[in-house]
Amino acid sequence: MVAVIGIPFDANSSFMQGPAVAPAQIRKNWNAGAINLCSESGIDLSDHPDFIDLGDLKIDNGPDAIDKIESTVAELLGRDVRLISLGGDHAITYPILKAYRTRYQQLEILHLDAHPDLYESYGGNRYSHACPFARIMEEKLASRLVQMGIRTLNAHQKKQAERFRVEIINMQNLQNPQAVDLKGPLYLSIDLDVLDPAFAPGVSHHEPGGMSTRELIDIIQGLQVPLAGADIVEFNPRRDLSEITAMVAVKILKEVAARMLELPTNRS
C-alpha cells in the first residue's frame, strides 16, 4: 500500500514560514477537477486499490510536533504502508527517517534540492530545515546519501559532505542522473526548490539555475530500485503565482506515487 499524508509543519523554516499550508493547497488542486489522476505511465490513482490519501496529520508548530511525526510514520510503517509525505519544510525529513530506521537497516536516500541542508546548526537551531541531513547522517539513519541539483554548496557544507561521505552531483554537472548506481531500498526526498524558479516560483528560497519540471520527472521515472518512501517539501503557497507550483507539486506527486506502485519493495 502507498499512502499520501500531509505534514503541515514549518516551525524550523529559517527565512519565512508558509510551507505548513502547502498540503492543503496541494490537495485543493489535486481534487479541483481540472486534471485527471493518471500518471504518464498510465496508472490511474483515482481508483487504484493500493493507493490511499490519509489526509493531513493533526499537528501545529508546537514542540511536540516532531515526536508526533515520528510516531505516526512508525505506526504506518508497521502496517506495511509506504508513505509519500507532503511538507511542510525540510525539517520533517529527520523524524520521518528516524521512523524508517526501525524498518529499513540499509536505506539509501536520493535527495533532490538546490541546497544540501547539511549545516551543523543554522541560526542556532540544530533542527532547522537547513540541517536535516546532518542529523540523519550523524545518527546513521541511512547507509548512503546521494544529492542532486545542488547549487549552493558553501565551505562549511562541503566539509560536512566530506565528513558524512555524501555523494553530491551539482546542478552544473547533472548530465546523466540515471548513471548513479542506486541499490535500494530508496527514500526519495524532493525539495521543490530543486526546480528553477521559472518552473516553481512558490518556494521560500529562490535559487536560479535549477532543473526543469521535465528533468525532475525524468529522474523519478528513471528510478529502478525499490522505493520505500518519499517526501515533497518546501512548497510555499504564499509565494506562488497563479497556483503554478501547486500544480507542479501535484504532477510530481502523481509520478512519485506511480513509480512507487510500479517498483517492487523489500526491506534490508
C-alpha positions, 0 to 999 in steps of 0.5 A, spaced: 500 500 500 502 507 498 499 512 502 499 520 501 499 524 508 500 531 509 505 534 514 503 541 515 509 543 519 514 549 518 516 551 525 524 550 523 523 554 516 529 559 517 527 565 512 519 565 512 514 560 514 508 558 509 510 551 507 505 548 513 499 550 508 502 547 502 498 540 503 492 543 503 493 547 497 496 541 494 490 537 495 485 543 493 488 542 486 489 535 486 481 534 487 479 541 483 477 537 477 481 540 472 486 534 471 485 527 471 489 522 476 493 518 471 500 518 471 504 518 464 505 511 465 498 510 465 496 508 472 490 511 474 490 513 482 483 515 482 481 508 483 487 504 484 486 499 490 493 500 493 493 507 493 490 511 499 490 519 501 490 519 509 489 526 509 493 531 513 496 529 520 493 533 526 499 537 528 501 545 529 508 548 530 508 546 537 514 542 540 511 536 540 510 536 533 516 532 531 515 526 536 508 526 533 511 525 526 515 520 528 510 516 531 505 516 526 510 514 520 512 508 525 505 506 526 504 506 518 510 503 517 508 497 521 502 496 517 506 495 511 504 502 508 509 506 504 508 513 505 509 519 500 509 525 505 507 532 503 511 538 507 511 542 510 519 544 510 525 540 510 525 539 517 520 533 517 525 529 513 529 527 520 523 524 524 520 521 518 527 517 517 528 516 524 521 512 523 524 508 517 530 506 521 526 501 525 524 498 518 529 499 513 537 497 516 540 499 509 536 505 506 539 509 501 536 516 500 536 520 493 535 527 495 533 532 490 534 540 492 538 546 490 541 546 497 544 540 501 541 542 508 547 539 511 549 545 516 551 543 523 546 548 526 543 554 522 541 560 526 542 556 532 537 551 531 540 544 530 533 542 527 532 547 522 530 545 515 537 547 513 540 541 517 536 535 516 541 531 513 546 532 518 542 529 523 540 523 519 547 522 517 550 523 524 545 518 527 546 513 521 539 513 519 541 511 512 547 507 509 548 512 503 546 519 501 546 521 494 544 529 492 542 532 486 541 539 483 545 542 488 547 549 487 549 552 493 554 548 496 558 553 501 565 551 505 562 549 511 557 544 507 562 541 503 566 539 509 560 536 512 559 532 505 566 530 506 565 528 513 558 524 512 561 521 505 555 524 501 555 523 494 553 530 491 552 531 483 551 539 482 546 542 478 552 544 473 554 537 472 547 533 472 548 530 465 546 523 466 542 522 473 540 515 471 548 513 471 548 513 479 548 506 481 542 506 486 541 499 490 535 500 494 531 500 498 530 508 496 527 514 500 526 519 495 526 526 498 524 532 493 525 539 495 521 543 490 526 548 490 530 543 486 526 546 480 528 553 477 524 558 479 521 559 472 518 552 473 516 553 481 516 560 483 512 558 490 518 556 494 521 560 500 528 560 497 529 562 490 535 559 487 536 560 479 539 555 475 535 549 477 532 543 473 526 543 469 519 540 471 521 535 465 528 533 468 525 532 475 520 527 472 525 524 468 529 522 474 523 519 478 521 515 472 528 513 471 528 510 478 529 502 478 530 500 485 525 499 490 522 505 493 520 505 500 518 512 501 518 519 499 517 526 501 515 533 497 517 539 501 518 546 501 512 548 497 510 555 499 503 557 497 504 564 499 509 565 494 506 562 488 503 565 482 497 563 479 497 556 483 503 554 478 507 550 483 501 547 486 500 544 480 507 542 479 507 539 486 501 535 484 504 532 477 510 530 481 506 527 486 502 523 481 509 520 478 512 519 485 506 515 487 506 511 480 513 509 480 512 507 487 506 502 485 510 500 479 517 498 483 517 492 487 519 493 495 523 489 500 526 491 506 534 490 508 
